[in-house]
Amino acid sequence: MTDRDIWLTANLMIKQYGDGAAVEVAMRAEDMLQRGDLGGRDVWRRVLSAVAELTVKTAAGSVH
């Protein structure tokens, strides 16, 4: 998954889940881990980092 895909996914998760986006993404990462899909887990962890960064920037008033 490209960096662009990560950021697009993070934005979509925020639009769909709002304040609960980080929790939803973390649950998906955990699900991948439970399935033994470490690559999938790593992708969702990257999305989680992007969600956290976007959320902080949005809360600070620095919207892209």
Backbone as numpy.savetxt, mean C-alpha at the origin, in Angstrom:
# Nx Ny Nz CAx CAy CAz Cx Cy Cz
6.72 -5.89 -10.33 5.87 -4.72 -10.33 6.77 -3.48 -10.33
6.49 -2.55 -11.21 7.30 -1.34 -11.31 6.96 -0.37 -10.17
7.84 0.60 -9.97 7.56 1.63 -8.96 6.26 2.36 -9.29
6.04 2.59 -10.56 4.80 3.28 -10.97 3.58 2.45 -10.57
3.66 1.14 -10.77 2.56 0.26 -10.39 2.31 0.29 -8.88
3.39 0.35 -8.11 3.27 0.42 -6.66 2.51 1.68 -6.26
2.90 2.81 -6.82 2.25 4.08 -6.47 0.80 4.12 -6.96
0.54 3.57 -8.14 -0.84 3.52 -8.62 -1.70 2.65 -7.72
-1.15 1.52 -7.30 -1.89 0.62 -6.41 -2.13 1.30 -5.07
-1.13 1.98 -4.55 -1.29 2.69 -3.28 -2.40 3.74 -3.38
-2.39 4.49 -4.46 -3.45 5.50 -4.66 -4.83 4.86 -4.75
-4.92 3.76 -5.48 -6.21 3.07 -5.59 -6.69 2.55 -4.24
-5.77 2.01 -3.46 -6.14 1.49 -2.14 -6.63 2.62 -1.24
-5.99 3.77 -1.31 -6.42 4.92 -0.51 -7.79 5.39 -0.96
-8.02 5.45 -2.26 -9.33 5.86 -2.77 -10.42 4.88 -2.36
-10.11 3.59 -2.39 -11.12 2.58 -2.08 -11.34 2.42 -0.59
-10.27 2.46 0.22 -10.39 2.15 1.64 -10.19 3.34 2.56
-9.83 4.49 2.02 -9.67 5.69 2.83 -8.68 5.48 3.96
-9.09 5.86 5.17 -8.22 5.74 6.34 -7.85 4.30 6.66
-8.60 3.35 6.14 -8.34 1.94 6.39 -7.42 1.30 5.37
-6.87 2.09 4.46 -6.03 1.54 3.38 -4.81 0.81 3.92
-4.14 1.39 4.89 -2.92 0.76 5.43 -3.24 -0.59 6.05
-4.36 -0.67 6.76 -4.75 -1.93 7.39 -5.07 -2.97 6.31
-5.80 -2.57 5.30 -6.15 -3.49 4.21 -4.90 -4.01 3.50
-3.98 -3.12 3.21 -2.75 -3.51 2.52 -1.92 -4.43 3.42
-1.84 -4.12 4.69 -1.09 -4.98 5.62 -1.71 -6.37 5.69
-3.04 -6.45 5.67 -3.70 -7.75 5.69 -3.40 -8.54 4.42
-3.32 -7.86 3.30 -2.98 -8.55 2.04 -1.54 -9.06 2.07
-0.65 -8.27 2.65 0.74 -8.72 2.79 0.81 -9.94 3.70
0.06 -9.92 4.78 0.03 -11.06 5.71 -0.55 -12.30 5.03
-1.58 -12.11 4.22 -2.18 -13.22 3.49 -1.16 -13.87 2.55
-0.39 -13.04 1.87 0.64 -13.57 0.98 1.67 -14.37 1.77
2.05 -13.86 2.93 3.00 -14.57 3.78 2.44 -15.92 4.21
1.17 -15.94 4.61 0.53 -17.18 5.03 0.48 -18.20 3.89
0.38 -17.72 2.68 0.35 -18.61 1.51 1.74 -19.05 1.09
2.76 -18.47 1.72 4.13 -18.80 1.35 4.64 -18.02 0.15
3.91 -16.99 -0.25 4.28 -16.18 -1.41 5.07 -14.97 -0.92
6.37 -15.16 -0.76 7.21 -14.08 -0.23 7.34 -12.92 -1.22
7.31 -13.24 -2.51 7.35 -12.18 -3.51 6.11 -11.30 -3.44
4.96 -11.95 -3.31 3.71 -11.21 -3.18 3.68 -10.37 -1.92
4.21 -10.95 -0.83 4.28 -10.20 0.42 5.14 -8.97 0.26
6.28 -9.13 -0.42 7.17 -8.00 -0.62 6.53 -6.90 -1.44
5.75 -7.27 -2.44 5.03 -6.27 -3.25 4.06 -5.49 -2.38
3.27 -6.19 -1.57 2.29 -5.51 -0.71 2.97 -4.67 0.36
4.16 -5.08 0.80 4.89 -4.26 1.76 5.39 -2.97 1.10
5.75 -3.05 -0.17 6.13 -1.84 -0.91 4.92 -0.92 -1.07
3.78 -1.52 -1.35 2.54 -0.73 -1.46 2.24 -0.08 -0.10
2.43 -0.82 0.98 2.18 -0.29 2.32 3.07 0.93 2.59
4.33 0.85 2.20 5.23 1.99 2.38 4.75 3.21 1.59
4.28 2.96 0.37 3.76 4.05 -0.47 2.50 4.64 0.14
1.61 3.79 0.65 0.39 4.27 1.30 0.76 5.16 2.49
1.70 4.70 3.29 2.13 5.48 4.46 2.69 6.83 4.04
3.51 6.83 3.01 4.10 8.09 2.54 3.04 9.03 1.99
2.12 8.51 1.20 1.05 9.34 0.65 0.14 9.87 1.75
-0.13 9.06 2.72 -1.00 9.47 3.82 -0.36 10.59 4.63
0.92 10.47 4.90 1.62 11.51 5.65 1.66 12.81 4.86
1.97 12.71 3.57 2.03 13.90 2.74 0.67 14.57 2.61
-0.37 13.76 2.49 -1.73 14.31 2.37 -2.13 14.99 3.67
-1.84 14.36 4.80 -2.19 14.92 6.10 -1.44 16.23 6.35
-0.25 16.35 5.81 0.56 17.56 5.99 0.15 18.66 5.01
-0.75 18.33 4.09 -1.21 19.32 3.13 -0.39 19.39 1.86
0.48 18.46 1.66 1.35 18.43 0.48 0.84 17.40 -0.50
-0.33 17.64 -1.08 -0.94 16.69 -2.01 -0.28 16.81 -3.36
-0.06 15.68 -4.03 0.59 15.66 -5.35 -0.37 16.12 -6.40
